[in-house]
Amino acid sequence: MNKERSRWLDARENVTRLYRGLCAIGIGLFLLDFIVHRHEELAFATAPGFYAFYGFFACVLLVLAAKALRRVLKRPEDYYER
């Protein structure tokens, strides 16, 4: 009688809804960037979608840096058995 409990993200349709919802929120925020006026110190920060592109490229840079750091810090599988 050890039934495994089903979680809400186990259902494929819930994952699809979550993905579509997050995409809709992101697109909505991007479109709001064309409407809302921001008072920025730097001229290039006033470009529509600047923070979306900046965040995306910063995330890509973090992933690439982590891959490079993994090569430096990686240990063999039997490291603790030696």
mmCIF file as gemmi writes it, N, C-alpha and C atoms, coordinates in Angstrom:
data_model
loop_
_atom_site.group_PDB
_atom_site.id
_atom_site.type_symbol
_atom_site.label_atom_id
_atom_site.label_alt_id
_atom_site.label_comp_id
_atom_site.label_asym_id
_atom_site.label_entity_id
_atom_site.label_seq_id
_atom_site.pdbx_PDB_ins_code
_atom_site.Cartn_x
_atom_site.Cartn_y
_atom_site.Cartn_z
_atom_site.occupancy
_atom_site.B_iso_or_equiv
_atom_site.pdbx_formal_charge
_atom_site.auth_seq_id
_atom_site.auth_asym_id
_atom_site.pdbx_PDB_model_num
ATOM 1 N N . MET Axp A 1 ? 0.811 -1.203 0 1 0 ? 1 A 1
ATOM 2 C CA . MET Axp A 1 ? 0 0 0 1 0 ? 1 A 1
ATOM 3 C C . MET Axp A 1 ? 0.849 1.26 0 1 0 ? 1 A 1
ATOM 4 N N . ASN Axp A 2 ? 2.019 1.165 -0.518 1 0 ? 2 A 1
ATOM 5 C CA . ASN Axp A 2 ? 2.888 2.325 -0.594 1 0 ? 2 A 1
ATOM 6 C C . ASN Axp A 2 ? 2.696 3.001 -1.951 1 0 ? 2 A 1
ATOM 7 N N . LYS Axp A 3 ? 1.584 3.73 -2.059 1 0 ? 3 A 1
ATOM 8 C CA . LYS Axp A 3 ? 1.306 4.406 -3.328 1 0 ? 3 A 1
ATOM 9 C C . LYS Axp A 3 ? 2.134 5.676 -3.426 1 0 ? 3 A 1
ATOM 10 N N . GLU Axp A 4 ? 2.696 5.862 -4.592 1 0 ? 4 A 1
ATOM 11 C CA . GLU Axp A 4 ? 3.458 7.085 -4.828 1 0 ? 4 A 1
ATOM 12 C C . GLU Axp A 4 ? 2.495 8.219 -5.125 1 0 ? 4 A 1
ATOM 13 N N . ARG Axp A 5 ? 2.668 9.311 -4.434 1 0 ? 5 A 1
ATOM 14 C CA . ARG Axp A 5 ? 1.781 10.453 -4.577 1 0 ? 5 A 1
ATOM 15 C C . ARG Axp A 5 ? 2.082 11.222 -5.853 1 0 ? 5 A 1
ATOM 16 N N . SER Axp A 6 ? 1.062 11.596 -6.567 1 0 ? 6 A 1
ATOM 17 C CA . SER Axp A 6 ? 1.229 12.331 -7.818 1 0 ? 6 A 1
ATOM 18 C C . SER Axp A 6 ? 1.35 13.824 -7.533 1 0 ? 6 A 1
ATOM 19 N N . ARG Axp A 7 ? 2.305 14.436 -8.121 1 0 ? 7 A 1
ATOM 20 C CA . ARG Axp A 7 ? 2.52 15.883 -7.964 1 0 ? 7 A 1
ATOM 21 C C . ARG Axp A 7 ? 1.898 16.613 -9.146 1 0 ? 7 A 1
ATOM 22 N N . TRP Axp A 8 ? 1.648 17.903 -8.986 1 0 ? 8 A 1
ATOM 23 C CA . TRP Axp A 8 ? 0.951 18.653 -10.038 1 0 ? 8 A 1
ATOM 24 C C . TRP Axp A 8 ? 1.823 18.867 -11.265 1 0 ? 8 A 1
ATOM 25 N N . LEU Axp A 9 ? 3.138 18.831 -11.124 1 0 ? 9 A 1
ATOM 26 C CA . LEU Axp A 9 ? 4.003 18.986 -12.29 1 0 ? 9 A 1
ATOM 27 C C . LEU Axp A 9 ? 4.284 17.662 -13.003 1 0 ? 9 A 1
ATOM 28 N N . ASP Axp A 10 ? 3.759 16.558 -12.452 1 0 ? 10 A 1
ATOM 29 C CA . ASP Axp A 10 ? 3.893 15.273 -13.128 1 0 ? 10 A 1
ATOM 30 C C . ASP Axp A 10 ? 2.997 15.191 -14.36 1 0 ? 10 A 1
ATOM 31 N N . ALA Axp A 11 ? 1.911 15.94 -14.367 1 0 ? 11 A 1
ATOM 32 C CA . ALA Axp A 11 ? 0.989 15.94 -15.51 1 0 ? 11 A 1
ATOM 33 C C . ALA Axp A 11 ? 1.55 16.838 -16.606 1 0 ? 11 A 1
ATOM 34 N N . ARG Axp A 12 ? 1.632 16.311 -17.805 1 0 ? 12 A 1
ATOM 35 C CA . ARG Axp A 12 ? 2.201 17.03 -18.943 1 0 ? 12 A 1
ATOM 36 C C . ARG Axp A 12 ? 1.427 18.308 -19.262 1 0 ? 12 A 1
ATOM 37 N N . GLU Axp A 13 ? 0.106 18.275 -19.128 1 0 ? 13 A 1
ATOM 38 C CA . GLU Axp A 13 ? -0.689 19.466 -19.456 1 0 ? 13 A 1
ATOM 39 C C . GLU Axp A 13 ? -0.426 20.606 -18.48 1 0 ? 13 A 1
ATOM 40 N N . ASN Axp A 14 ? -0.099 20.29 -17.217 1 0 ? 14 A 1
ATOM 41 C CA . ASN Axp A 14 ? 0.228 21.349 -16.259 1 0 ? 14 A 1
ATOM 42 C C . ASN Axp A 14 ? 1.57 22.005 -16.591 1 0 ? 14 A 1
ATOM 43 N N . VAL Axp A 15 ? 2.511 21.212 -17.045 1 0 ? 15 A 1
ATOM 44 C CA . VAL Axp A 15 ? 3.812 21.76 -17.451 1 0 ? 15 A 1
ATOM 45 C C . VAL Axp A 15 ? 3.628 22.672 -18.658 1 0 ? 15 A 1
ATOM 46 N N . THR Axp A 16 ? 2.788 22.256 -19.598 1 0 ? 16 A 1
ATOM 47 C CA . THR Axp A 16 ? 2.517 23.074 -20.783 1 0 ? 16 A 1
ATOM 48 C C . THR Axp A 16 ? 1.845 24.378 -20.381 1 0 ? 16 A 1
ATOM 49 N N . ARG Axp A 17 ? 0.885 24.314 -19.469 1 0 ? 17 A 1
ATOM 50 C CA . ARG Axp A 17 ? 0.217 25.536 -18.995 1 0 ? 17 A 1
ATOM 51 C C . ARG Axp A 17 ? 1.203 26.477 -18.317 1 0 ? 17 A 1
ATOM 52 N N . LEU Axp A 18 ? 2.057 25.938 -17.48 1 0 ? 18 A 1
ATOM 53 C CA . LEU Axp A 18 ? 3.045 26.754 -16.785 1 0 ? 18 A 1
ATOM 54 C C . LEU Axp A 18 ? 3.995 27.414 -17.781 1 0 ? 18 A 1
ATOM 55 N N . TYR Axp A 19 ? 4.47 26.653 -18.755 1 0 ? 19 A 1
ATOM 56 C CA . TYR Axp A 19 ? 5.382 27.176 -19.769 1 0 ? 19 A 1
ATOM 57 C C . TYR Axp A 19 ? 4.713 28.288 -20.57 1 0 ? 19 A 1
ATOM 58 N N . ARG Axp A 20 ? 3.502 28.045 -21.01 1 0 ? 20 A 1
ATOM 59 C CA . ARG Axp A 20 ? 2.777 29.061 -21.784 1 0 ? 20 A 1
ATOM 60 C C . ARG Axp A 20 ? 2.47 30.291 -20.95 1 0 ? 20 A 1
ATOM 61 N N . GLY Axp A 21 ? 2.141 30.095 -19.686 1 0 ? 21 A 1
ATOM 62 C CA . GLY Axp A 21 ? 1.876 31.232 -18.802 1 0 ? 21 A 1
ATOM 63 C C . GLY Axp A 21 ? 3.107 32.098 -18.595 1 0 ? 21 A 1
ATOM 64 N N . LEU Axp A 22 ? 4.249 31.455 -18.364 1 0 ? 22 A 1
ATOM 65 C CA . LEU Axp A 22 ? 5.487 32.22 -18.187 1 0 ? 22 A 1
ATOM 66 C C . LEU Axp A 22 ? 5.89 32.948 -19.465 1 0 ? 22 A 1
ATOM 67 N N . CYS Axp A 23 ? 5.668 32.304 -20.614 1 0 ? 23 A 1
ATOM 68 C CA . CYS Axp A 23 ? 5.957 32.969 -21.891 1 0 ? 23 A 1
ATOM 69 C C . CYS Axp A 23 ? 5.031 34.169 -22.086 1 0 ? 23 A 1
ATOM 70 N N . ALA Axp A 24 ? 3.757 34.028 -21.746 1 0 ? 24 A 1
ATOM 71 C CA . ALA Axp A 24 ? 2.803 35.137 -21.886 1 0 ? 24 A 1
ATOM 72 C C . ALA Axp A 24 ? 3.182 36.3 -20.974 1 0 ? 24 A 1
ATOM 73 N N . ILE Axp A 25 ? 3.602 35.999 -19.748 1 0 ? 25 A 1
ATOM 74 C CA . ILE Axp A 25 ? 4.027 37.059 -18.829 1 0 ? 25 A 1
ATOM 75 C C . ILE Axp A 25 ? 5.265 37.768 -19.38 1 0 ? 25 A 1
ATOM 76 N N . GLY Axp A 26 ? 6.225 37.002 -19.891 1 0 ? 26 A 1
ATOM 77 C CA . GLY Axp A 26 ? 7.441 37.598 -20.456 1 0 ? 26 A 1
ATOM 78 C C . GLY Axp A 26 ? 7.15 38.476 -21.656 1 0 ? 26 A 1
ATOM 79 N N . ILE Axp A 27 ? 6.275 38.004 -22.541 1 0 ? 27 A 1
ATOM 80 C CA . ILE Axp A 27 ? 5.91 38.805 -23.714 1 0 ? 27 A 1
ATOM 81 C C . ILE Axp A 27 ? 5.152 40.051 -23.291 1 0 ? 27 A 1
ATOM 82 N N . GLY Axp A 28 ? 4.265 39.906 -22.314 1 0 ? 28 A 1
ATOM 83 C CA . GLY Axp A 28 ? 3.523 41.07 -21.811 1 0 ? 28 A 1
ATOM 84 C C . GLY Axp A 28 ? 4.445 42.12 -21.215 1 0 ? 28 A 1
ATOM 85 N N . LEU Axp A 29 ? 5.427 41.681 -20.435 1 0 ? 29 A 1
ATOM 86 C CA . LEU Axp A 29 ? 6.381 42.631 -19.853 1 0 ? 29 A 1
ATOM 87 C C . LEU Axp A 29 ? 7.245 43.289 -20.928 1 0 ? 29 A 1
ATOM 88 N N . PHE Axp A 30 ? 7.601 42.521 -21.95 1 0 ? 30 A 1
ATOM 89 C CA . PHE Axp A 30 ? 8.373 43.083 -23.053 1 0 ? 30 A 1
ATOM 90 C C . PHE Axp A 30 ? 7.559 44.139 -23.789 1 0 ? 30 A 1
ATOM 91 N N . LEU Axp A 31 ? 6.273 43.867 -24.022 1 0 ? 31 A 1
ATOM 92 C CA . LEU Axp A 31 ? 5.411 44.844 -24.706 1 0 ? 31 A 1
ATOM 93 C C . LEU Axp A 31 ? 5.168 46.075 -23.846 1 0 ? 31 A 1
ATOM 94 N N . LEU Axp A 32 ? 5.108 45.905 -22.537 1 0 ? 32 A 1
ATOM 95 C CA . LEU Axp A 32 ? 4.962 47.061 -21.645 1 0 ? 32 A 1
ATOM 96 C C . LEU Axp A 32 ? 6.165 47.988 -21.726 1 0 ? 32 A 1
ATOM 97 N N . ASP Axp A 33 ? 7.27 47.436 -22.112 1 0 ? 33 A 1
ATOM 98 C CA . ASP Axp A 33 ? 8.493 48.241 -22.243 1 0 ? 33 A 1
ATOM 99 C C . ASP Axp A 33 ? 8.334 49.325 -23.311 1 0 ? 33 A 1
ATOM 100 N N . PHE Axp A 34 ? 7.467 49.098 -24.292 1 0 ? 34 A 1
ATOM 101 C CA . PHE Axp A 34 ? 7.214 50.098 -25.333 1 0 ? 34 A 1
ATOM 102 C C . PHE Axp A 34 ? 6.268 51.194 -24.846 1 0 ? 34 A 1
ATOM 103 N N . ILE Axp A 35 ? 5.512 50.919 -23.793 1 0 ? 35 A 1
ATOM 104 C CA . ILE Axp A 35 ? 4.493 51.861 -23.318 1 0 ? 35 A 1
ATOM 105 C C . ILE Axp A 35 ? 4.983 52.687 -22.137 1 0 ? 35 A 1
ATOM 106 N N . VAL Axp A 36 ? 5.606 52.033 -21.189 1 0 ? 36 A 1
ATOM 107 C CA . VAL Axp A 36 ? 6.021 52.692 -19.945 1 0 ? 36 A 1
ATOM 108 C C . VAL Axp A 36 ? 7.317 53.461 -20.175 1 0 ? 36 A 1
ATOM 109 N N . HIS Axp A 37 ? 7.324 54.708 -19.763 1 0 ? 37 A 1
ATOM 110 C CA . HIS Axp A 37 ? 8.522 55.543 -19.894 1 0 ? 37 A 1
ATOM 111 C C . HIS Axp A 37 ? 9.37 55.4 -18.631 1 0 ? 37 A 1
ATOM 112 N N . ARG Axp A 38 ? 10.639 55.078 -18.814 1 0 ? 38 A 1
ATOM 113 C CA . ARG Axp A 38 ? 11.566 54.953 -17.689 1 0 ? 38 A 1
ATOM 114 C C . ARG Axp A 38 ? 12.531 56.136 -17.712 1 0 ? 38 A 1
ATOM 115 N N . HIS Axp A 39 ? 12.887 56.593 -16.554 1 0 ? 39 A 1
ATOM 116 C CA . HIS Axp A 39 ? 13.86 57.684 -16.436 1 0 ? 39 A 1
ATOM 117 C C . HIS Axp A 39 ? 15.217 57.05 -16.134 1 0 ? 39 A 1
ATOM 118 N N . GLU Axp A 40 ? 15.993 56.853 -17.188 1 0 ? 40 A 1
ATOM 119 C CA . GLU Axp A 40 ? 17.279 56.174 -17.056 1 0 ? 40 A 1
ATOM 120 C C . GLU Axp A 40 ? 18.42 57.178 -17.11 1 0 ? 40 A 1
ATOM 121 N N . GLU Axp A 41 ? 19.513 56.82 -16.478 1 0 ? 41 A 1
ATOM 122 C CA . GLU Axp A 41 ? 20.706 57.648 -16.5 1 0 ? 41 A 1
ATOM 123 C C . GLU Axp A 41 ? 21.473 57.478 -17.816 1 0 ? 41 A 1
ATOM 124 N N . LEU Axp A 42 ? 21.482 56.269 -18.346 1 0 ? 42 A 1
ATOM 125 C CA . LEU Axp A 42 ? 22.241 55.971 -19.555 1 0 ? 42 A 1
ATOM 126 C C . LEU Axp A 42 ? 21.301 55.873 -20.75 1 0 ? 42 A 1
ATOM 127 N N . ALA Axp A 43 ? 21.73 56.406 -21.883 1 0 ? 43 A 1
ATOM 128 C CA . ALA Axp A 43 ? 20.862 56.472 -23.058 1 0 ? 43 A 1
ATOM 129 C C . ALA Axp A 43 ? 20.536 55.088 -23.615 1 0 ? 43 A 1
ATOM 130 N N . PHE Axp A 44 ? 21.507 54.157 -23.606 1 0 ? 44 A 1
ATOM 131 C CA . PHE Axp A 44 ? 21.234 52.848 -24.192 1 0 ? 44 A 1
ATOM 132 C C . PHE Axp A 44 ? 20.256 52.027 -23.36 1 0 ? 44 A 1
ATOM 133 N N . ALA Axp A 45 ? 20.078 52.356 -22.092 1 0 ? 45 A 1
ATOM 134 C CA . ALA Axp A 45 ? 19.144 51.625 -21.232 1 0 ? 45 A 1
ATOM 135 C C . ALA Axp A 45 ? 17.694 51.986 -21.527 1 0 ? 45 A 1
ATOM 136 N N . THR Axp A 46 ? 17.472 53.035 -22.303 1 0 ? 46 A 1
ATOM 137 C CA . THR Axp A 46 ? 16.1 53.417 -22.648 1 0 ? 46 A 1
ATOM 138 C C . THR Axp A 46 ? 15.568 52.641 -23.839 1 0 ? 46 A 1
ATOM 139 N N . ALA Axp A 47 ? 16.41 51.864 -24.51 1 0 ? 47 A 1
ATOM 140 C CA . ALA Axp A 47 ? 15.977 51.078 -25.666 1 0 ? 47 A 1
ATOM 141 C C . ALA Axp A 47 ? 14.957 50.034 -25.22 1 0 ? 47 A 1
ATOM 142 N N . PRO Axp A 48 ? 13.876 49.88 -25.973 1 0 ? 48 A 1
ATOM 143 C CA . PRO Axp A 48 ? 12.872 48.871 -25.593 1 0 ? 48 A 1
ATOM 144 C C . PRO Axp A 48 ? 13.469 47.461 -25.609 1 0 ? 48 A 1
ATOM 145 N N . GLY Axp A 49 ? 13.233 46.732 -24.553 1 0 ? 49 A 1
ATOM 146 C CA . GLY Axp A 49 ? 13.735 45.367 -24.452 1 0 ? 49 A 1
ATOM 147 C C . GLY Axp A 49 ? 15.171 45.263 -23.998 1 0 ? 49 A 1
ATOM 148 N N . PHE Axp A 50 ? 15.774 46.362 -23.592 1 0 ? 50 A 1
ATOM 149 C CA . PHE Axp A 50 ? 17.184 46.335 -23.193 1 0 ? 50 A 1
ATOM 150 C C . PHE Axp A 50 ? 17.406 45.373 -22.032 1 0 ? 50 A 1
ATOM 151 N N . TYR Axp A 51 ? 16.577 45.454 -21.005 1 0 ? 51 A 1
ATOM 152 C CA . TYR Axp A 51 ? 16.78 44.614 -19.834 1 0 ? 51 A 1
ATOM 153 C C . TYR Axp A 51 ? 16.464 43.15 -20.12 1 0 ? 51 A 1
ATOM 154 N N . ALA Axp A 52 ? 15.571 42.874 -21.047 1 0 ? 52 A 1
ATOM 155 C CA . ALA Axp A 52 ? 15.298 41.491 -21.433 1 0 ? 52 A 1
ATOM 156 C C . ALA Axp A 52 ? 16.517 40.892 -22.124 1 0 ? 52 A 1
ATOM 157 N N . PHE Axp A 53 ? 17.099 41.622 -23.06 1 0 ? 53 A 1
ATOM 158 C CA . PHE Axp A 53 ? 18.286 41.129 -23.756 1 0 ? 53 A 1
ATOM 159 C C . PHE Axp A 53 ? 19.498 41.059 -22.828 1 0 ? 53 A 1
ATOM 160 N N . TYR Axp A 54 ? 19.629 42.043 -21.96 1 0 ? 54 A 1
ATOM 161 C CA . TYR Axp A 54 ? 20.723 42.056 -21.001 1 0 ? 54 A 1
ATOM 162 C C . TYR Axp A 54 ? 20.637 40.843 -20.074 1 0 ? 54 A 1
ATOM 163 N N . GLY Axp A 55 ? 19.46 40.547 -19.568 1 0 ? 55 A 1
ATOM 164 C CA . GLY Axp A 55 ? 19.269 39.391 -18.699 1 0 ? 55 A 1
ATOM 165 C C . GLY Axp A 55 ? 19.545 38.088 -19.411 1 0 ? 55 A 1
ATOM 166 N N . PHE Axp A 56 ? 19.094 37.99 -20.663 1 0 ? 56 A 1
ATOM 167 C CA . PHE Axp A 56 ? 19.325 36.767 -21.437 1 0 ? 56 A 1
ATOM 168 C C . PHE Axp A 56 ? 20.816 36.533 -21.654 1 0 ? 56 A 1
ATOM 169 N N . PHE Axp A 57 ? 21.527 37.551 -22.093 1 0 ? 57 A 1
ATOM 170 C CA . PHE Axp A 57 ? 22.946 37.383 -22.363 1 0 ? 57 A 1
ATOM 171 C C . PHE Axp A 57 ? 23.747 37.193 -21.077 1 0 ? 57 A 1
ATOM 172 N N . ALA Axp A 58 ? 23.316 37.789 -19.976 1 0 ? 58 A 1
ATOM 173 C CA . ALA Axp A 58 ? 23.989 37.557 -18.698 1 0 ? 58 A 1
ATOM 174 C C . ALA Axp A 58 ? 23.806 36.109 -18.264 1 0 ? 58 A 1
ATOM 175 N N . CYS Axp A 59 ? 22.636 35.547 -18.488 1 0 ? 59 A 1
ATOM 176 C CA . CYS Axp A 59 ? 22.381 34.147 -18.144 1 0 ? 59 A 1
ATOM 177 C C . CYS Axp A 59 ? 23.23 33.218 -19.005 1 0 ? 59 A 1
ATOM 178 N N . VAL Axp A 60 ? 23.322 33.504 -20.293 1 0 ? 60 A 1
ATOM 179 C CA . VAL Axp A 60 ? 24.163 32.693 -21.183 1 0 ? 60 A 1
ATOM 180 C C . VAL Axp A 60 ? 25.618 32.773 -20.742 1 0 ? 60 A 1
ATOM 181 N N . LEU Axp A 61 ? 26.072 33.961 -20.38 1 0 ? 61 A 1
ATOM 182 C CA . LEU Axp A 61 ? 27.445 34.127 -19.914 1 0 ? 61 A 1
ATOM 183 C C . LEU Axp A 61 ? 27.697 33.333 -18.632 1 0 ? 61 A 1
ATOM 184 N N . LEU Axp A 62 ? 26.728 33.306 -17.713 1 0 ? 62 A 1
ATOM 185 C CA . LEU Axp A 62 ? 26.883 32.526 -16.489 1 0 ? 62 A 1
ATOM 186 C C . LEU Axp A 62 ? 26.993 31.033 -16.777 1 0 ? 62 A 1
ATOM 187 N N . VAL Axp A 63 ? 26.208 30.543 -17.715 1 0 ? 63 A 1
ATOM 188 C CA . VAL Axp A 63 ? 26.26 29.122 -18.071 1 0 ? 63 A 1
ATOM 189 C C . VAL Axp A 63 ? 27.614 28.783 -18.684 1 0 ? 63 A 1
ATOM 190 N N . LEU Axp A 64 ? 28.099 29.632 -19.578 1 0 ? 64 A 1
ATOM 191 C CA . LEU Axp A 64 ? 29.406 29.382 -20.192 1 0 ? 64 A 1
ATOM 192 C C . LEU Axp A 64 ? 30.536 29.462 -19.17 1 0 ? 64 A 1
ATOM 193 N N . ALA Axp A 65 ? 30.436 30.383 -18.239 1 0 ? 65 A 1
ATOM 194 C CA . ALA Axp A 65 ? 31.45 30.487 -17.18 1 0 ? 65 A 1
ATOM 195 C C . ALA Axp A 65 ? 31.409 29.259 -16.28 1 0 ? 65 A 1
ATOM 196 N N . ALA Axp A 66 ? 30.222 28.746 -15.999 1 0 ? 66 A 1
ATOM 197 C CA . ALA Axp A 66 ? 30.108 27.549 -15.169 1 0 ? 66 A 1
ATOM 198 C C . ALA Axp A 66 ? 30.695 26.333 -15.871 1 0 ? 66 A 1
ATOM 199 N N . LYS Axp A 67 ? 30.509 26.252 -17.186 1 0 ? 67 A 1
ATOM 200 C CA . LYS Axp A 67 ? 31.1 25.139 -17.933 1 0 ? 67 A 1
ATOM 201 C C . LYS Axp A 67 ? 32.623 25.206 -17.88 1 0 ? 67 A 1
ATOM 202 N N . ALA Axp A 68 ? 33.173 26.402 -18.012 1 0 ? 68 A 1
ATOM 203 C CA . ALA Axp A 68 ? 34.628 26.557 -17.941 1 0 ? 68 A 1
ATOM 204 C C . ALA Axp A 68 ? 35.132 26.258 -16.527 1 0 ? 68 A 1
ATOM 205 N N . LEU Axp A 69 ? 34.41 26.681 -15.52 1 0 ? 69 A 1
ATOM 206 C CA . LEU Axp A 69 ? 34.8 26.435 -14.134 1 0 ? 69 A 1
ATOM 207 C C . LEU Axp A 69 ? 34.719 24.947 -13.797 1 0 ? 69 A 1
ATOM 208 N N . ARG Axp A 70 ? 33.793 24.247 -14.423 1 0 ? 70 A 1
ATOM 209 C CA . ARG Axp A 70 ? 33.67 22.809 -14.196 1 0 ? 70 A 1
ATOM 210 C C . ARG Axp A 70 ? 34.924 22.079 -14.659 1 0 ? 70 A 1
ATOM 211 N N . ARG Axp A 71 ? 35.5 22.52 -15.751 1 0 ? 71 A 1
ATOM 212 C CA . ARG Axp A 71 ? 36.731 21.882 -16.241 1 0 ? 71 A 1
ATOM 213 C C . ARG Axp A 71 ? 37.874 22.057 -15.246 1 0 ? 71 A 1
ATOM 214 N N . VAL Axp A 72 ? 37.873 23.18 -14.538 1 0 ? 72 A 1
ATOM 215 C CA . VAL Axp A 72 ? 38.941 23.444 -13.578 1 0 ? 72 A 1
ATOM 216 C C . VAL Axp A 72 ? 38.724 22.656 -12.285 1 0 ? 72 A 1
ATOM 217 N N . LEU Axp A 73 ? 37.476 22.595 -11.814 1 0 ? 73 A 1
ATOM 218 C CA . LEU Axp A 73 ? 37.184 22.001 -10.511 1 0 ? 73 A 1
ATOM 219 C C . LEU Axp A 73 ? 36.792 20.528 -10.561 1 0 ? 73 A 1
ATOM 220 N N . LYS Axp A 74 ? 36.595 19.97 -11.725 1 0 ? 74 A 1
ATOM 221 C CA . LYS Axp A 74 ? 36.128 18.595 -11.855 1 0 ? 74 A 1
ATOM 222 C C . LYS Axp A 74 ? 37.16 17.606 -11.321 1 0 ? 74 A 1
ATOM 223 N N . ARG Axp A 75 ? 36.66 16.615 -10.604 1 0 ? 75 A 1
ATOM 224 C CA . ARG Axp A 75 ? 37.509 15.562 -10.059 1 0 ? 75 A 1
ATOM 225 C C . ARG Axp A 75 ? 37.103 14.224 -10.674 1 0 ? 75 A 1
ATOM 226 N N . PRO Axp A 76 ? 38.008 13.263 -10.696 1 0 ? 76 A 1
ATOM 227 C CA . PRO Axp A 76 ? 37.644 11.945 -11.22 1 0 ? 76 A 1
ATOM 228 C C . PRO Axp A 76 ? 36.577 11.272 -10.346 1 0 ? 76 A 1
ATOM 229 N N . GLU Axp A 77 ? 35.883 10.299 -10.91 1 0 ? 77 A 1
ATOM 230 C CA . GLU Axp A 77 ? 34.813 9.632 -10.184 1 0 ? 77 A 1
ATOM 231 C C . GLU Axp A 77 ? 35.305 8.917 -8.943 1 0 ? 77 A 1
ATOM 232 N N . ASP Axp A 78 ? 36.499 8.392 -8.975 1 0 ? 78 A 1
ATOM 233 C CA . ASP Axp A 78 ? 37.02 7.653 -7.818 1 0 ? 78 A 1
ATOM 234 C C . ASP Axp A 78 ? 37.908 8.541 -6.935 1 0 ? 78 A 1
ATOM 235 N N . TYR Axp A 79 ? 37.673 9.811 -6.925 1 0 ? 79 A 1
ATOM 236 C CA . TYR Axp A 79 ? 38.518 10.755 -6.172 1 0 ? 79 A 1
ATOM 237 C C . TYR Axp A 79 ? 38.529 10.441 -4.682 1 0 ? 79 A 1
ATOM 238 N N . TYR Axp A 80 ? 37.367 10.131 -4.094 1 0 ? 80 A 1
ATOM 239 C CA . TYR Axp A 80 ? 37.299 9.89 -2.649 1 0 ? 80 A 1
ATOM 240 C C . TYR Axp A 80 ? 37.682 8.455 -2.284 1 0 ? 80 A 1
ATOM 241 N N . GLU Axp A 81 ? 37.788 7.587 -3.279 1 0 ? 81 A 1
ATOM 242 C CA . GLU Axp A 81 ? 38.155 6.202 -2.994 1 0 ? 81 A 1
ATOM 243 C C . GLU Axp A 81 ? 39.654 5.99 -2.964 1 0 ? 81 A 1
ATOM 244 N N . ARG Axp A 82 ? 40.399 6.96 -3.353 1 0 ? 82 A 1
ATOM 245 C CA . ARG Axp A 82 ? 41.855 6.826 -3.378 1 0 ? 82 A 1
ATOM 246 C C . ARG Axp A 82 ? 42.454 6.973 -1.991 1 0 ? 82 A 1
